[in-house]
Amino acid sequence: MNTAVIIPCYNEEETIGVVVQELRKFFSAVIVIDDGSLDSSAELATKTGALVLRHKINVGQGAALQTGITYALSQNFTTIATFDADGQHQVSDLLSMIEAIQKTRMDVILGSRFLSSLNNIPLHRRMILKMGVLFTNLTTGLKLTDTHNGLRVFNAQSLKNLKFCEFRMSHASEILEYIAIYHLSYKEHPVTITYASCSSRSTTGLYQDMIRSAHILFQFLVSKVIRT
């Protein structure tokens, strides 16, 4: 398929080169949006074969995705995938998701780590993610098992009305709200996430993750109220 892989990137020089190299084995259009990185992420992405679009300053992952999606739509790609820069996603999962969107003709295929038996998700992260799933399902009416997974595949036409209001991490909730509002057909697909460490996090780390998640949720709720 005529697929563009969009990778938002901020200070990921340790992983972005390998990520691009693996994707370039299967995709000619790997588009990295360097979101104001202060390291050599952009140079490494270019060196390993990606097309790099650069933000002069860091404005957030949602804004980076918007830049990439807007560009991909302008180039008439038929399928658009989102893929994280930190090395957690598997190219094999992306390939099977593209196959799934071909077979099912869905508008969106969403990666879900909770549908795979291969994931060893740290307990504190599992708890936080499950709370996010419950909130999203209640507020959107969708029936999902995973709500903040950066591995997604879209029929390009399904994205023509998407305009992010949330430039930072709460964009993930906004994508799901968009799916619900526009009644896009969707299906989840099992994926494997490679965590840097699956050992137990300290209590301090757990609190930090919970505070960060609560902040993202609060930003999304406030923005939603303002928009309505």
C-alpha positions in Angstrom: 0.0 0.0 0.0 0.9 3.6 -0.4 1.8 4.2 3.2 3.4 7.0 5.1 4.8 6.3 8.6 4.8 9.3 10.8 7.2 9.5 13.7 7.0 12.4 16.2 10.4 12.9 17.8 11.9 14.9 20.6 15.5 14.2 21.8 15.5 10.6 20.8 19.1 10.3 19.4 19.7 7.0 21.2 16.9 5.2 19.4 15.7 7.1 16.3 18.4 5.8 14.0 17.6 2.2 14.6 13.8 2.9 14.4 14.2 4.5 11.0 16.5 1.8 9.7 14.1 -0.9 10.6 11.1 0.9 9.0 13.0 1.7 5.9 13.4 -2.0 5.2 9.7 -2.0 4.4 8.6 1.6 3.8 9.9 4.2 1.4 8.1 7.0 3.2 9.3 7.3 6.8 8.6 10.9 7.9 10.2 12.1 11.2 8.9 15.3 12.7 11.7 16.7 14.8 9.9 18.7 17.5 12.6 21.1 18.4 15.1 18.5 19.6 18.2 19.8 21.3 20.3 16.7 20.4 21.2 15.0 17.1 17.9 13.3 16.5 17.2 15.1 13.2 20.6 14.4 11.7 20.5 10.7 12.6 17.0 10.4 11.2 18.1 12.0 7.9 21.2 9.9 7.8 19.2 6.6 8.1 16.8 7.5 5.3 13.9 9.4 6.8 12.3 12.6 5.5 12.7 15.0 8.4 10.3 17.9 9.0 11.5 20.3 11.7 9.8 22.4 14.3 12.1 25.3 15.5 10.8 24.9 19.0 9.2 22.1 21.0 5.4 22.3 20.8 4.4 18.8 21.7 3.6 15.4 20.2 0.2 16.3 19.1 1.5 19.2 17.0 4.2 17.0 15.6 1.6 14.5 14.5 -0.5 17.2 12.9 2.5 18.4 10.9 3.2 14.9 9.7 -0.4 14.0 8.9 -0.9 17.3 7.0 2.2 16.6 4.9 1.2 13.0 4.2 -2.3 14.1 3.1 -0.8 16.6 0.8 1.3 13.9 -0.8 -1.8 11.7 -1.5 -0.8 8.7 0.6 -3.6 6.3 1.0 -2.6 4.9 4.4 -1.0 6.8 7.3 0.6 5.1 10.3 1.9 6.6 13.5 4.9 5.1 15.2 6.9 6.1 18.3 10.5 7.2 18.2 11.6 5.5 21.4 12.0 2.0 20.1 9.1 0.5 22.0 7.1 -0.5 18.9 7.7 -3.5 16.6 7.8 -3.1 12.8 6.2 -6.6 12.5 3.2 -5.3 14.4 2.8 -2.4 12.0 3.0 -4.7 9.0 0.3 -6.9 10.4 -1.9 -3.9 11.2 -1.6 -2.6 7.6 -2.6 -6.1 6.4 -5.6 -5.9 8.8 -6.8 -2.5 7.4 -6.5 -3.9 3.9 -8.6 -7.0 4.8 -11.2 -5.3 7.0 -11.4 -2.0 5.2 -11.7 -0.3 8.5 -11.0 3.4 8.9 -8.6 2.9 11.8 -6.6 0.0 13.3 -5.5 0.7 16.8 -2.6 -1.1 18.5 -3.5 -2.7 21.9 -0.9 -4.1 24.3 -3.6 -5.7 26.4 -4.7 -8.0 23.5 -1.2 -9.6 23.4 0.0 -12.3 25.8 3.6 -11.3 25.1 3.6 -8.0 27.1 5.1 -7.8 30.5 3.6 -4.5 31.5 4.8 -3.1 34.8 2.1 -3.2 37.4 1.9 0.6 38.1 1.7 1.3 34.4 -1.0 -1.3 33.9 -3.1 0.4 36.6 -2.7 3.8 35.1 -3.5 2.6 31.6 -6.6 0.7 32.8 -7.9 3.9 34.4 -7.4 5.7 31.2 -9.3 3.0 29.3 -12.2 3.3 31.7 -12.3 7.1 31.3 -12.1 7.0 27.5 -14.8 4.3 27.1 -17.1 6.3 29.4 -16.6 9.6 27.7 -16.5 8.5 24.0 -18.7 5.4 23.9 -15.9 3.5 22.3 -15.1 0.0 23.4 -11.3 -0.2 23.7 -8.8 -2.2 25.7 -5.9 0.3 25.3 -6.2 4.1 24.8 -2.7 5.6 24.8 -0.9 3.5 22.3 1.1 5.4 19.7 0.9 2.6 17.1 -2.0 3.3 14.8 -2.9 2.9 11.1 -5.5 5.1 9.4 -7.2 5.1 6.0 -5.9 8.6 4.9 -9.3 9.8 4.0 -10.5 9.3 7.6 -8.0 11.9 8.7 -9.1 14.8 6.5 -11.1 16.5 9.2 -8.6 16.0 12.0 -7.3 19.2 13.5 -5.6 18.8 16.9 -6.5 21.2 19.6 -4.3 19.3 22.1 -0.7 19.8 21.0 0.9 17.8 23.9 0.2 14.3 25.3 -3.5 14.6 25.6 -3.7 14.4 21.8 -4.1 10.6 22.2 -7.5 11.1 23.9 -8.4 13.6 21.2 -7.8 11.1 18.5 -10.2 8.7 20.1 -12.8 11.4 20.6 -12.4 12.2 16.9 -13.0 8.5 16.0 -16.2 8.6 18.1 -17.5 12.0 16.7 -17.0 11.0 13.1 -18.2 7.5 13.6 -15.1 6.0 12.1 -14.9 2.2 11.9 -12.2 0.8 14.1 -10.6 -2.4 15.3 -7.9 -3.1 17.8 -4.9 -5.3 17.0 -2.6 -7.0 19.4 0.9 -5.4 19.6 4.0 -6.0 21.7 5.6 -3.1 23.6 9.3 -3.3 24.5 9.7 -1.5 27.8 13.2 -0.2 28.8 12.8 -1.8 32.2 10.1 -4.1 33.5 11.4 -4.0 37.0 9.2 -2.5 39.8 9.3 1.2 39.9 9.9 3.1 43.1 7.0 4.7 44.9 8.3 8.1 43.8 8.2 6.9 40.2 4.7 5.7 40.6 3.5 9.0 42.0 5.2 10.9 39.2 3.4 8.8 36.6 0.1 9.2 38.3 0.5 13.0 38.5 1.6 13.2 34.9 -1.5 11.1 33.8 -3.8 13.2 35.9 -2.3 16.4 34.4 -2.9 15.1 30.9 -6.5 14.1 31.8 -7.1 17.6 33.3 -5.8 19.4 30.2 -8.0 17.3 28.0 -11.1 17.9 30.1 -10.5 21.6 30.3 -10.0 21.9 26.5 -13.1 19.8 25.9 -15.2 22.1 28.1 -13.8 25.2 26.3 -14.5 23.7 22.8 -18.1 22.9 23.8 
